[in-house]
Amino acid sequence: MKSSKKLLVIGRPGLIERYTPNAALYADYEVVCVPVGTGKEEILAAAGDARYVICDAIAEVSGDLIRSMPDLKIIHSNGVAFNRIDVEAAKERQVYVCNCKGMNAAAVAEQAVLLMTGLLRGIVTGDRALRDGGQIRVKEGYMAAGSLKELGECTVGLVGFGDIARATARLLGAYGAAVCYYDVFRAPEQVEREYGAVYRELDELLASSDLVSLHLPVLKETVNMVDRAFLAKMKKGAYLVNTARGELVDEAALLDSIRRGHIAGAGLDTVTAEPVAADHSILQAEPEVEEKLLFSCHIGGITGASFCRGYEMIWADFAKVAAGKKPDHVVNDWE
């Protein structure tokens, strides 16, 4: 008998069970799981009659697939990103596309601050020096130069001012950093006061910030926005931090700016073309540039607590759709 609660999961198996403490929320769903990258025909053969879809934030859900699933009611990213879902095709079919807005704000904010402090304290250089017997040389070099900075001495510019940027601003306030932000739409004054952030136009922010932190989605307007012109406008000796998406940064331009000594380095939780291959250009930089790059494995938003919050949103949205109501986290609203 055809299930009215057939659920297609495009992503890793077991996440529902791990991150949903209340098994009753999914007990009456017929769940079919396929890995990211599974072809359209294979998906349709396995779950073409699914009404509900949960997809990994990096999974593609094409318009062709959406138009081929006649019973589809809702597609839900299990993260914040939804740029690989054809939202317009879904809107044409009156299929809701939802994301887990805000689920990982606290987690990514922590990662951003981690990268900031790691850059200011030369974590890459220090780790290698201690392992190679150069601890005292590096320590005495810093003492002689007086070059180590505290986050509280810095002005931090946030490019974008959504949930993650605001959580980052809150953390930076505890360090005593001066925080400014740029966004297409300026936040209300009470929000600026709440998060201790001052609005600046982008060029002014770049020229005045010791650290520039990216908090933007991938849109056609934001792809490679951190290009040579953007980097040239940054304060000399500043750092770039990216916990958003690798596609925001022209990595050749970034390496060149570091190579020329204009910016001091970059902390990157994400780069283009993930998973990152060993021959990726950003991993081929010469040693004097390489030591100014601090990487993490795109883990900013994948804490257990983040996913628990995300799956709470997913089940709540599915329950509303099952009841004939509009879900709470829609990104392609047509109503």
C-alpha positions as CSV (number, residue, x, y, z in Angstrom):
1,M,0.0,0.0,0.0
2,K,1.3,3.5,-0.9
3,S,2.5,5.4,2.1
4,S,1.2,8.9,2.7
5,K,4.4,9.6,4.6
6,K,7.1,8.4,2.3
7,L,10.3,10.3,3.1
8,L,13.3,10.5,0.7
9,V,16.6,11.3,2.4
10,I,19.4,12.4,0.1
11,G,22.5,12.2,2.3
12,R,24.1,10.1,5.0
13,P,22.1,7.3,6.6
14,G,21.5,7.3,10.3
15,L,21.3,11.0,10.9
16,I,17.5,10.9,11.7
17,E,18.1,8.3,14.4
18,R,21.1,10.1,15.8
19,Y,19.7,13.6,16.0
20,T,16.0,13.0,16.8
21,P,15.7,11.9,20.4
22,N,12.0,11.3,20.1
23,A,11.7,8.3,17.7
24,A,7.9,8.8,17.6
25,L,8.5,11.8,15.3
26,Y,9.7,9.6,12.4
27,A,8.2,6.2,13.4
28,D,5.4,6.3,10.9
29,Y,7.5,7.6,8.0
30,E,8.6,5.2,5.3
31,V,12.2,6.3,4.9
32,V,14.3,5.7,1.8
33,C,17.9,6.9,1.9
34,V,20.2,7.5,-1.1
35,P,23.7,9.0,-1.0
36,V,24.5,12.5,-2.3
37,G,25.2,12.2,-6.0
38,T,22.6,9.5,-6.8
39,G,21.2,9.9,-10.3
40,K,17.7,11.0,-11.0
41,E,16.5,7.7,-12.4
42,E,17.8,5.8,-9.4
43,I,16.1,8.2,-7.0
44,L,12.8,7.9,-8.9
45,A,13.0,4.1,-8.9
46,A,13.5,4.1,-5.1
47,A,11.3,7.0,-4.0
48,G,9.6,8.7,-6.9
49,D,6.3,8.8,-4.9
50,A,7.9,10.5,-1.8
51,R,6.0,13.4,-0.3
52,Y,8.8,14.6,1.9
53,V,12.5,15.1,1.1
54,I,15.4,15.8,3.5
55,C,18.6,16.6,1.7
56,D,22.1,17.2,2.7
57,A,23.0,20.9,2.4
58,I,25.4,20.1,-0.4
59,A,23.1,17.8,-2.3
60,E,21.6,18.8,-5.6
61,V,17.9,18.6,-6.0
62,S,17.3,19.5,-9.7
63,G,14.2,21.0,-11.3
64,D,14.0,17.9,-13.4
65,L,13.8,15.7,-10.4
66,I,11.3,17.9,-8.7
67,R,9.0,17.9,-11.7
68,S,9.2,14.1,-11.9
69,M,7.9,13.5,-8.3
70,P,4.1,14.0,-8.5
71,D,3.4,13.6,-4.8
72,L,6.1,15.9,-3.5
73,K,5.1,18.5,-0.9
74,I,8.3,19.7,0.8
75,I,12.0,19.6,0.4
76,H,14.0,20.4,3.5
77,S,17.7,21.1,3.7
78,N,19.2,19.5,6.8
79,G,21.4,22.6,7.1
80,V,21.2,26.3,6.4
81,A,22.3,26.2,2.7
82,F,19.8,25.5,0.0
83,N,21.6,26.9,-3.1
84,R,21.7,23.5,-4.8
85,I,17.9,23.0,-4.7
86,D,16.0,24.4,-7.7
87,V,13.7,26.7,-5.6
88,E,12.0,28.1,-8.7
89,A,11.0,24.7,-10.0
90,A,9.7,23.9,-6.6
91,K,7.8,27.1,-6.4
92,E,6.2,26.4,-9.9
93,R,5.0,23.1,-8.4
94,Q,4.0,24.7,-5.2
95,V,6.5,22.5,-3.3
96,Y,7.9,24.1,-0.2
97,V,11.6,24.5,0.1
98,C,12.8,24.9,3.7
99,N,16.1,25.3,5.5
100,C,17.2,25.1,9.1
101,K,17.8,28.8,9.5
102,G,19.8,29.6,12.6
103,M,20.4,26.0,13.7
104,N,24.2,26.4,13.6
105,A,24.6,30.1,14.4
106,A,26.3,29.6,17.7
107,A,28.5,26.8,16.4
108,V,29.7,28.7,13.3
109,A,30.3,31.8,15.4
110,E,32.6,29.8,17.7
111,Q,34.5,28.5,14.7
112,A,34.9,32.1,13.3
113,V,36.3,33.3,16.6
114,L,38.6,30.3,16.8
115,L,40.0,31.1,13.4
116,M,40.4,34.7,14.3
117,T,42.4,34.0,17.5
118,G,44.3,31.3,15.7
119,L,45.5,33.8,13.1
120,L,46.4,36.5,15.6
121,R,48.4,34.0,17.7
122,G,50.2,32.3,14.7
123,I,48.9,28.9,15.5
124,V,50.2,27.2,12.3
125,T,53.7,28.6,12.8
126,G,53.7,27.8,16.5
127,D,52.5,24.3,16.2
128,R,55.1,23.4,13.6
129,A,57.9,25.2,15.5
130,L,57.2,23.3,18.7
131,R,57.2,20.0,16.9
132,D,60.4,20.9,15.1
133,G,62.3,22.1,18.2
134,G,61.9,25.8,17.5
135,Q,59.7,26.8,20.3
136,I,62.0,29.3,22.0
137,R,63.1,30.9,18.7
138,V,59.5,31.6,17.8
139,K,58.6,32.8,21.3
140,E,61.5,35.1,21.6
141,G,60.8,36.4,18.1
142,Y,57.3,37.4,19.1
143,M,58.5,39.0,22.3
144,A,61.2,41.1,20.5
145,A,58.8,42.2,17.8
146,G,55.7,42.8,20.0
147,S,53.6,41.5,17.1
148,L,51.1,39.2,18.8
149,K,47.7,40.9,19.1
150,E,44.8,40.3,21.3
151,L,41.3,40.1,19.8
152,G,40.3,42.9,22.1
153,E,42.7,45.3,20.3
154,C,41.1,44.6,16.9
155,T,38.3,45.9,14.8
156,V,36.4,43.1,13.2
157,G,34.3,43.6,10.1
158,L,31.4,41.2,9.5
159,V,30.3,41.0,5.8
160,G,26.7,40.0,6.1
161,F,24.7,40.3,9.3
162,G,22.4,37.3,9.5
163,D,22.1,34.9,12.4
164,I,25.7,33.6,12.3
165,A,27.2,37.1,12.0
166,R,25.1,38.3,14.9
167,A,26.1,35.4,17.1
168,T,29.7,36.2,16.1
169,A,29.3,39.8,17.1
170,R,28.0,38.7,20.5
171,L,31.0,36.6,21.1
172,L,33.4,39.3,19.9
173,G,31.8,41.7,22.4
174,A,33.0,39.5,25.2
175,Y,36.5,39.8,24.0
176,G,36.3,43.6,23.8
177,A,36.7,43.8,20.1
178,A,35.2,46.7,18.1
179,V,32.6,45.2,15.7
180,C,31.3,46.7,12.5
181,Y,29.2,45.1,9.8
182,Y,28.0,45.6,6.2
183,D,24.8,44.1,4.7
184,V,22.6,45.0,1.8
185,F,19.9,45.9,4.3
186,R,20.9,47.8,7.4
187,A,19.6,46.3,10.6
188,P,17.3,48.3,12.9
189,E,19.1,50.5,15.5
190,Q,17.9,48.3,18.4
191,V,19.5,45.2,16.7
192,E,22.8,47.1,16.3
193,R,22.7,48.1,19.9
194,E,21.8,44.5,21.0
195,Y,24.8,43.0,19.2
196,G,27.2,45.9,19.7
197,A,27.8,46.3,16.0
198,V,28.2,49.5,14.0
199,Y,27.1,49.7,10.3
200,R,29.7,50.7,7.7
201,E,29.6,50.8,4.0
202,L,31.7,47.9,2.6
203,D,34.7,49.9,1.4
204,E,34.9,51.7,4.8
205,L,34.6,48.3,6.6
206,L,37.4,46.8,4.5
207,A,39.7,49.8,5.0
208,S,39.3,49.9,8.8
209,S,39.0,46.2,9.9
210,D,41.9,44.1,11.3
211,L,39.9,41.0,10.6
212,V,37.2,40.6,7.9
213,S,34.8,37.7,8.4
214,L,32.4,36.5,5.7
215,H,28.8,35.6,6.5
216,L,27.0,35.5,3.2
217,P,25.1,32.9,1.2
218,V,26.2,31.8,-2.3
219,L,24.3,33.8,-4.8
220,K,25.3,34.9,-8.3
221,E,26.1,38.3,-6.8
222,T,28.4,36.8,-4.2
223,V,30.4,34.2,-6.1
224,N,34.0,35.3,-6.1
225,M,33.1,38.6,-4.5
226,V,36.4,38.5,-2.5
227,D,38.4,39.2,-5.6
228,R,41.5,41.3,-6.2
229,A,39.6,44.6,-5.9
230,F,38.0,43.5,-2.6
231,L,41.3,42.4,-1.2
232,A,43.1,45.5,-2.3
233,K,40.6,47.6,-0.3
234,M,41.3,45.6,2.9
235,K,43.6,47.2,5.5
236,K,47.2,46.2,5.0
237,G,48.1,43.5,7.4
238,A,44.5,42.4,8.0
239,Y,43.2,38.9,8.0
240,L,40.3,37.2,6.1
241,V,38.1,34.6,7.8
242,N,35.6,32.5,5.8
243,T,33.2,30.2,7.6
244,A,30.5,30.7,5.0
245,R,31.2,29.1,1.5
246,G,34.4,28.7,-0.5
247,E,32.7,30.0,-3.6
248,L,32.7,33.5,-2.1
249,V,36.5,33.8,-2.5
250,D,38.7,34.0,-5.6
251,E,41.5,31.8,-4.1
252,A,44.1,32.8,-6.7
253,A,43.6,36.4,-5.7
254,L,43.7,35.6,-2.0
255,L,47.0,33.7,-2.4
256,D,48.5,36.6,-4.4
257,S,47.4,39.2,-1.8
258,I,49.1,37.1,0.9
259,R,52.2,36.6,-1.3
260,R,52.6,40.3,-1.8
261,G,52.2,41.0,1.9
262,H,49.1,43.1,1.6
263,I,46.9,40.9,3.8
264,A,48.6,38.9,6.6
265,G,46.7,35.6,6.2
266,A,43.4,33.8,6.1
267,G,41.4,31.4,8.3
268,L,39.3,29.1,6.1
269,D,36.7,26.7,7.3
270,T,35.6,26.2,3.7
271,V,37.3,26.4,0.3
272,T,36.0,25.7,-3.2
273,A,35.6,22.2,-4.7
274,E,35.0,20.2,-1.5
275,P,36.1,17.5,-0.8
276,V,39.4,19.3,-1.2
277,A,41.8,17.3,-3.4
278,A,45.5,17.1,-2.6
279,D,46.4,19.0,-5.8
280,H,44.0,21.9,-5.0
281,S,45.7,25.2,-5.8
282,I,45.3,26.5,-2.3
283,L,47.3,23.6,-1.0
284,Q,50.1,24.2,-3.4
285,A,51.2,27.5,-2.1
286,E,54.9,28.1,-1.3
287,P,55.9,27.6,2.4
288,E,55.9,31.3,3.3
289,V,52.3,31.6,2.1
290,E,51.2,28.3,3.4
291,E,52.1,29.1,7.0
292,K,49.7,32.1,6.8
293,L,46.7,29.9,6.0
294,L,44.8,28.3,8.8
295,F,42.3,25.6,7.7
296,S,39.5,23.7,9.4
297,C,37.5,20.9,7.7
298,H,34.2,22.8,7.2
299,I,33.1,21.7,10.6
300,G,31.9,25.1,11.9
301,G,28.2,24.2,11.7
302,I,28.2,20.4,12.3
303,T,28.1,20.1,16.1
304,G,25.7,17.6,17.5
305,A,23.7,20.4,19.1
306,S,23.3,22.1,15.8
307,F,21.9,19.0,14.1
308,C,19.5,18.4,17.0
309,R,18.2,21.9,16.6
310,G,17.9,21.4,12.8
311,Y,16.0,18.1,13.0
312,E,13.6,19.7,15.5
313,M,12.8,22.3,12.8
314,I,12.5,19.6,10.1
315,W,9.9,17.5,12.0
316,A,8.0,20.6,13.0
317,D,7.8,21.7,9.4
318,F,6.8,18.2,8.2
319,A,4.0,18.0,10.8
320,K,2.6,21.3,9.5
321,V,2.6,20.1,5.9
322,A,1.0,16.9,6.9
323,A,-1.7,18.9,8.6
324,G,-2.2,21.1,5.5
325,K,-0.5,24.1,6.9
326,K,2.4,26.2,5.8
327,P,5.8,25.3,7.4
328,D,7.8,27.8,9.4
329,H,11.1,27.8,7.5
330,V,10.1,28.4,3.9
331,V,12.6,30.0,1.5
332,N,10.5,30.0,-1.7
333,D,7.3,31.4,-0.5
334,W,4.5,31.9,-3.0
335,E,1.6,32.5,-0.6
